[in-house]
Structures are given as structure tokens and as C-alpha cells.
Amino acid sequence: MDTIASFFSFITTPVSWVIVQFHTVYGAIFGPDTGWAWGLSIVSLVILIRICLIPLFVKQIKATRAMQTLQPEMKKIQERYKNDKQRQSEEMMKLYKETGTNPLSSCLPILAQSPFFFALYHVLNSIANNDTIGVINESLLQSAQKAHIFGAPLAAKFTDSSSDVAALDATLTTVRIVTAVMIVLMSASQFYTQRQLMTKNVDTTVKTPFMQQQKMLMYIFPVMFAVFGINFPVGVLVYWLTTNVWTMGQQMYVIRNNPTPGSKAQAAYLERLAKHVTQHGKTRGRGERAIVKAIVAKGRDRNEFERKFINGLSKAGLAAQADGTVLKGESAVATVAEDGTPTTGAAPKRQQPKRQSKSQRQTGAAKQAGEPTSLEKSDEPEDDKPAVAKKTAQKSGSGGGRSKAQSGQRKGGPQRPKSPTKK
């Protein structure tokens, strides 16, 4: 560890200078020899470093989004070479190379702040060994050795002996309790950060090697912190606990406001966004407009949560536009009618024809064939009826007379008396 720390010794002077500047400010408030002054100086150093790493964090998010856009292609490769794992890995690496993406981009912030971490470790180790380093002179060295955080010296470690801890004016039990609690908090915060990334902000519909790597890191990093943490000075534990808490809060903000498409976080975000838009009838802020614009641009490639969001707006009488704004459905339709150009808003619904009865369908078929309907027949005068119809009526009348005559009744005139029967 000393070899690695000495390799980063070029940055120990700037790190020690920053700590001293913060110590000057906090020492005027809490006292120069207090643990609050030195502890808050380390916390402020972490915050300053993480603020400087925000552009790298944004680049990391963009790289992660690029990996997510490749998931359909990854799924095709998995299905095509599902029985050949080696060929599947080769095709994956080829895809990464062609698109310029890096599956290990999530480790960039950790790699970027590692020089500061080792530099701070080297500074605190020198304080424990009573050696000056960087801009920390003899007076500052004695002040740092007197500083205690919850009773544990700033340069004490979990593995120190009783004599080493006694030289720093502390007890071994206090040092081990404080360092153990800080190691547990450090490992727990790292585990929770990776877990919320895997459970809330990952599209679970496609399983990729990137997801497997993230799952491995979720369990490996906390174990690494627990194993190596017993060799870290209290000041380094303060540094690493602070950066883990910062990462956890930063990750929570990103998951809530810019979630991964297809993840559970996106479903929760679109549900909140739909509720707000339906209440106010508009989107607020550039971020919301950008997300709505991206959803509209996807068209038929929208996932389940995005389709549900668009359908919810349609049911509320709203239509998402191509620029990310939201208009009422009638206004969007009127704009299309006036301009004659299609928009991405909600189109007017097609009216379904009413169901007709059997008689109405027969009437309609008769009209198409040119035949008169029953109503039209009733409206025609008697003289206009064709002769064939009259003959048919006469025949039907004569037939009726014969049927009555056969029954013994003469149609019209007096009835013939019955003749007497001959015996």
C-alpha cells in the first residue's frame, strides 16, 4: 500500500494544501485542535472533489444511456448465439467497438478520485508516523494528532496496537468501536447505492453482460470496503463514507428525475409526470419537455410505460407534441385541420358506424338494387301499379270465390233450394 501511495505522491501537496485551507476556516469556528475542524476539512475536500467530477458523472450517464440503446441489438445477439457463449461474447465486444461504448463506464468516477484517495491516505499515514508532508508543518502536524472524532484520533486505525493508540491519547476500545461503525456504514451505503441502481434503474427486459457486471460490483465493493477498511485511518474512513453518501444521494436524484427507459424508476416517474400534466395541462421545466419529446419521437418503439403515459394523456383530452409541450386534444386537432400538416398530437377518433337491424339492412340492399321498398309501394297510387299485379289480384280473387263455392255457398244471388230426395 505504501508503494501505491508513494506513486500518487505528486498530488499529496495539492491535497494537503486544500485541507489546510479548510482547516483555517473551520479552526476559527470550532478551534484549531478539534476533531470538528479537521473532520469537516476532510468532508469539504470530498465535496470539492465530487463537484469537480460532475462533468465526468454526466459523461458516465450518457455512456450508460448509449449502452441502453444497444440492448435490442444485444438481445438479438443473445438469441442468435444462445448456444455459443464464446461467439456471443465476441459479437458483444464487436458491437461495443463499432458503437464506441464502454460497459465499464460506471467505474469512471471511482477511478478518477482514486488519486485523491491515496494522496489523503498518504497524508494521514504521515501524520500518524509523526512526519511532515506537503504544506503540513510541525505545528499543523501536532494539531492533527490531537484531533479526535468521537474519541478516535484522526490517524488511528482498527489494526493499531494499544501502544500506538495510547501514543495518540486514546483507548483501543474506542478506536475499534468508532472504526467498526464507520466501516459498516461505508459498506452499507455502497451496497444500497448499487442495489437501487440494479433494482430501480435497469431495464430488466434484456439481460446483458453489463447487468451481470453491475450485480457483481454490488456484492464485491462492500466486501472490499469491509476488508480494506480495517487498515484505513479514521480520516480516510471519513473521506470514503462522505463520498459514498454523496454518490448515494446523487444516484437517487438521477433515478428520480432521469430514469432509465423501461425501468421501474421510469414507470414511477411517468406516473408522477402524468398526474402533474393532467392537473395543470402543461409540462414544467426543460427536463420534463425533453423526456416527453423523446417519448413522442420513439413512435411505435415506445415501451409499456411510455405507451401507458401517452394513453393516459389521451384519456384526459391532452396530446403530447413533438417539441415536448402538451396541448388539449381539440387544439391539436384544430391545428392539423388548419395547417394541413400532421402532428404528433392525438388524432380525431374514427366514428364507428351504428349497428343496423335486419330490416334496415334489407331496405338498404333494396335501394342499392333499385327495387322499391315496402314504404314506397304503399305510397304509390292504384292506377300506377303494373297490369301484372292487377291480374294477380284478380286470380287470387277468383280462387277465393271457387273455394267458397266448393263449400256449398254461391257467391252473390239467391241460394238454390235443396231438392227432395227420392226414396
Secondary structure, 3 states (H helix, E strand, C coil): CHHHHHHCHHHHHHHHHHHHHHHHHHHHHHCCCCHHHHHHHHHHHHHHHHHHCHHHHHHHHHHHHHHHHCHHHHHHHHHHCCCCHHHHHHHHHHHHHHHCCCCCHHHHHHHHHHHHHHHHHHHHHHHHCCCCECCECHHHHHHHHHCEECCEECCCCCCCCHHHHHHCCCCHHHHHHHHHHHHHHHHHHHHHHHHHHHHHCCCCCCCCHHHHHHHHHHHHHHHHHHHHHCCCCHHHHHHHHHHHHHHHHHHHHHHHHCCCCCCHHHHHHHHHHHHHHHHHCCCCHHHHHHHHHHHHHHHHHCCHHHHHHHHHHHHCCEEECCCCCEEEHHHHHHHHHHHCCCCCCCCCCCCCCCCCCHHHHHHHHHHHHCCCCHHHHHHCCCCCCCHHHHHHHHHHHHHHHHHHHHCCCCCCCCCCCCCCCCC
